[in-house]
């Protein structure tokens, strides 16, 4: 089955065909490193990881670029008003307003983000691109836009003329008038010609005269606007035309709309074939956002006793284009399901050959716009099937190339536990079902004497080596 992806630009599922044979250029908008990523942010990165794994599964070679925004992401990001979010971070944490302090805080949150994606078994990009490393490329791109007549200056900034760019709102399918209404709510430069015009380069003037990070440019000392960095970084690393650009749905009306305008104004042609966007993670039907406070980080989940891959499993239960309502109950259910899956995997024999029937169904699911709920259902159907156990293990390991749930590691952990221990666990479970709890407790003590502990869950018993201090279902802690 051909790989089909939902292209936001065309608003439909389309057969994916790369520009260069079996090579795919993939750009994903990365974090602004002024705070920890919350689990809503991380849902987007998991969706992008599933996309990348699906491309690899289909035999494509993927060149993946992700930016790190360490300057220029203004809190009022459509104009030149409002402080840089990195400055907000320095003030929040009572750090000195110096370049050294800014680099230090950016590095701290970059490393925290990289740790999060490692915990979630997200394949890192081929290229990490910090905005501050691409100032020359940014200035060069702005010059092209300027030469083509799409800019004007005020004392505060160099702006992009949105009205000059035809079909400016084609990605969002939004009337420009609606965008004007949204832009007017923002504190704007009074000399802007149009409310939706956005800053390409912000000058050290007025509210920005004490800005920490700044560079010389043809438009005066200053720093880049937020949107131009992604255009410059993606085009510099992936070329004037590339295959896929991803992000969250909140990027559609502003950030990605402005990227398209910048790219095409500079180069005169379409630069990105597919635009893919992940839906929000919600709590009580409200989008999780740092600006609202009270966001949940991956570290908080771990401190509450949840395995990071339980959160990954939870996100796979809902299609990436549908909102996912987060609750502690749903996370607990996801963890129980994942632990049960690991437990089952751990008891299977050495893998042999893959089931062609189940593999074909799995490929059909993932190639149908990354239908992970269907793929997960197939995992459990496979487990319940009458296939030989060694075929089950090999097929599940094949599926995990996309799922990323570390199934083979769980199996390897299971091989370390002796058969007599598993026999005692199974005997104890039967006694518990027969409500012979005293005899079951005796077996628990016997297991402890052998150096193993057992924990009872709704999904079945979980086993750990006491010397290792971790349960079998947590092979990657």
N, C-alpha and C positions, 0 to 999 in steps of 0.2 A: 504493500500500500504506500502510495506517495505521501510524503510529509506535507500536511496542510497546517497553516498557521493563520490566526486571525490578524489581519493587517488593519490597524486602526486607520490608516490613511485611506483604505478602500472600504472600510467597515464591513468586511466579510472575510470568511476563510478562503485562503488562496493557496494553491500548490507552491511550495517553496522550491525555487531553482536558483542556485548561487550564481553570482556573476562570473566566477572563475572556476570552472570545472568542479572539483570536490573541495575547494577551499572557501571557507566562510569568514568574512570579517564581521565581528560582533562587538558593539560598543554598549556598555551599560553605565548609566549614571551612578557614580559612587557617592560616598557620604561627604557631608560638610563636617569636618572634624572639630566641631566646637562642643561636642557632648557625646555621651554614649549612644550607640544605635539602640532604638527600642525594637520590640519584637514585631511591630508593624513594619518598620523599615526592613527588618530581616526577612519578613515574608516575601518581599519583592526580590531579595537576593536569592532566596530558595527557588522561587519561580524561574529566575534567570539561570540558576544552576541546572534545573530540570531541562530547560531549553537547551543549554549547552551539552548536557549529557545525552539528550535525544539526538542532537546533531552528530555527536561522536558515535552514537549507537548506529546511526544511519551511514556511517562510513565517511563523514566529512572531517576535514582538518579545520580546526577552529582557531583563529587568531582573536583573542579576547582582550579588549582594552577597557580599563575602568579608571575614571578620574578620581582624584582626591581634591576636594575643594578646600584649600587652606588660605584663600583670600578672595574677596570680591562678592561673596554671597550676601548681598544687602538685605537687611530685615524688611525693607520695603522694596522688593526686588524688581518692580517694573520701571522704576525711575532711578534717580540718583539720590533719593532721600533715605534717611535711616542709616544707622551704623552697620558696619560689617559684622556678621555673626561671630567671627573670630575675636573681634574686639569685645563683643558681649561676653564671650567665654572668659577672657582675661579679667574683665571687671567682676564677673560673677564669682570667680575663684580668687579675687583679690591679689592678682599678679601684677607686676610692674608692666606698664605699657611700653614694652621694648620689642624689637624684632627677635631677640634671643628668646624672650619669654613666649612670644607667639609661636616660634618654631618648636619650642619645647612642648607647649600644650597641643599643637597640631600633631606632633609625633606621638604623644601619649594617647590621644584618641584614635589615631590611625592604627597603632598597635593593638588597642582594645578592640577595634573593629575587626582587624585581621584575626585576633584570637577568637572572636565570636564566629566568624565564618569557618574557621578550622573546627570548632566544636560542632558546628552544624554539618560538617562534612561537605562543605561547598568547595568546589575546585577553584583555586585562586586564578585571577586573570593572568594572561601572559605578560601584560604590561600594566604596572601601577603608575599612573601619571598625575603628579602633583601640579596644580595650576601654577604655582610659583616657578616651576621648571620650564614653563612654556610661554613666558612673557614675549620672547622674540616672535614665536609663531602667532601669538595673539595679535601683536601689533601688525605683523605682515598681513594677516587676514583682514583686519580692520581697514588697512590701506586699500585693499582690493574692493571692499564694500564702498569705501569713500570714493574711489576712482569711478565707480559705476553710478554714482549720484544718489546713494541711499542714506546719506548722513547730513547732519547739521550740528552746529555747536551752540552752546550757551555758556555762561561763566561757570556752570557747575559740571557739565558733561558733554560728551559727544554722543548724539542720539541716532538711532535708526528710525527712518521715516516709514512707518507701517503702511500709510496710505499709498505710497509709491509701489509697494510690493503687492502684485495681484494675487488674489486668493490667499491673503495672509492667514485667514482662519480656517483653511481647508482641513487641517488635521483635526481640529476640535468640532468642525461643523457648526461653528458658533457665529452668529451675526456680529459684525464689528461693533455695532451699536451696543450690544450687550457687554462687550469687552470694555467699551468706553465707560459704561456705568460702573463696572468693577474698578477700573483704573482711577476714577474720580474719587473713590473712597480713600485713596492713598495720598499722603502728603507729598505733593509733587513740586517739581521745579516750575515756578510761575512762567518761565520763558519757553517751556516746552510747547511745540506747535500742535501736538495732538496728545490727548490723555494716555493713549496706549503706546506711544513711542517709548522705547526702552534704551537704557544706557549701554553703549559699547565700551566706553572709557570714562571713568569718573575722575574729575580733576580735584587737585588739592585746593579746594576753595570752600568758603563758607563752613558748613558743618564738618567737612572732611579735612580741614587744614592741619589737624593733628593726627591724621591717619598714620599708622605705624609702617605698613608696607606700601611702598610706592616706587615708581620707576619713571625715567624720562620717556617722553613719547612726542610725536609730531603735534599732539594736541595739548601738550603741557605735562608737567609732573602729575602722576596719578596712578590709578590701578584699574584693572579690567572689571567690566560688569560681569555678572554671574554667567549669563547665557553664552557669552563669546568663548569662554574657556572650553566648553564641551565641543563646540564647533571646531576650534583650533586643534584640540587634542585628537579628536576622532579623525579629522582629515589628515593630520600630520602622520598618524600611525597606520591608518587603514586606506588612505588614498582618496581621490576625488569622488569615487563611487564605492560604497560598501553595502553589505547585505542587510544587516539587522541592527536596529537601535532599540534599546529597552529602557524601561523605567516604570515608576508608579503612575496610576491614572491621574494623580494630581499634577504631573508634568505636562499633560496634554494641552491645556488651554494657554499656558504661559511659556514654560521653559522649552518644551519641544517645539511649540509653534514658533518661538523666536529662533531656535536653532535652524529650523527649515528656512526661515526668512534670511538669516545670516548666510547660510551655506549657498543658497541659490542666488542671492544678490551678489555674492562674491564670485561664484563660478559660472553662473548662467545656465545651470542644469540641475536636474534632480540628483541628489547625492545618496539618498538612503532608499532601499527598495522596500523593506518591511519595518514598520513601527509596531512594537508589542508592548502592552501595558498591563501590569498587575493591579488587581483591585485592592481596596483597603482592608486592613484588619480593624475590626470594630470592637468596642466594649460597650455593652448596652446600646448598640446600634449607633454609637458615636465613633467617628474616626479617631484612632489613636494618633496623637500628635504631641510633639515636644512643646509647642507653643501653648498648649492647654494645661501642661503640667500633669503629674500623676501617671506618666507613661511607665511601662514595665520593660525592664531590660532582661536579657538572657541570663545575666549573673543572678538576678533576683529569682528567676525560675529554678536555677541550680541550687541556690541557698534554701529554697523551699522543698528540696528533695526531688526535683524533676530532672530527668536526663535531658540534655539538649536535643537529642534525636527524637525525643517524645514530641517536642515542638515541631520538628521537621515532619514527623508522621502526621501530626494534626493538620498542618498546612496541606498535605497531600490528599486529605479527605474532602477538600473543596476545590473546585476548578479555579485556576488562577484569575479568571476574569469575573469571578463572583466574590462578593464581600464575604468575609469570614468573621463571625461573631465569636470573640474569644471569651472563654470562661474557665475557671479553675476546674470545674467539673468535666468540661470537654477535654482539657489537657490531661486530667487524670485518666479518663477513658482511653485517650490516645496512648498514654504511657502503658496502661495495662495491656492494650492490644500489641504494642511494640514488644513489651517484655514477653508476652505469650508467644509472639512470632519468634523471638530469639530462643526461647525455651524449646520450642518445637524444632527449630533449625539445629539446635545443639545435639539433639538425639538422632539426627539423620546420619546414614552411613556416608562414606566417601563418595563424592559426585562421580558420575559416569558420563552419560550423554544427555543432551537437552531435548525436551519434548518439542517437536516441530509444530504440533497443533497449538500448544499453549504459547510458544514463542511467537507464532503468527498472530494470535489474538492480542498478545501484549504489544507487539509492534503496531497493530491496528489502533490500539488505545492511545499509545503515546503519539502516534503520527496523526491522530485526530485532534489537532490543536492541544496537545499535551493533556489528554484526559486522564489525569492521575487518579481520580476516584474510581474510574473503571479499571485502571491498572491494579489498584489496591484490591479491589473485589476479586480480580483474577488471581492474585496471590493466594487468597483464602480458598478460592475454588480449587486451585492446584493442590493445596495442602489436604483438602478433603477428598481429592480424587483417588482413584484406584491405581495410579501410576506407581511403579517401583520407587521405594524411598530414595535410592541413589539418583534416579532421574529427577525426583522432586528437588533434591539439594542442588544439582547442577543447573536446573532451570531457574530456581530461585536466585542462585548466584548470578545468572545471566540477567535476570530482571533488575538485580541490585546495581547494575552498571548505570541505571537511570534513577532508581529509587534512592540510592545513596544511604541506606540504613545499616550499613556495615554487617550484613548478614553472614559473610564468610568469616569475619572475626568472631561472631557469636558461635558459629560452628566450630571454629578452632578452639575456643574456650571450652566448648562441650566435650571435645576429645580428651581434655585433661582430667575430666571427672570420671573415676572408675565405674565400671558397670555395677559393682555391688552397691555403690552409693545410690545410683539411679534406681536400683531394685528396691532399696529401703524407702526412697522417696515415694515410689509408686505404691508400695505396700502401705505406707503411712497415709497416703491420699485415700486409698480404699477404706482404711479404718475410719478416717474422718467422715467419709460419705456414709458409712454404717453407724456413725455417731458413737464409735468406740474411742472416745477422746483420751482415756487414760493410756490405752495401748499405743495410741498415736504419739502421745507425749514421750513415751518410753523410746520410741524410734527416734524422735527428735534428739533425745539425750545421746542415743547411740551414734547418730550422725555427728553430734558435737564432739564426741570422743574420737571420731574418725577425722575430725578437722573440718567439718562442713556445717553450714547453717542453712536453714530452710525458712523461707518467708511465704506466707499464704496470701494470695490475692484472688480477686474475683475471676481472674483468668487462669488460675492454677498455681502450683507451687513454684517458687524460684529458689535456686540453689547458689551458694557461694562458698568459696574456700575461705576459712577464717583467717588464714595467714595472709591472703590477698586483701581482705577487708572490702571486697566489692562483690556484688551479685553477678551471677553469670550473665544476666541480661544487660550488663553494663560493660562490655568488653573494651570500649573506647574511652572510658573516663580518663 
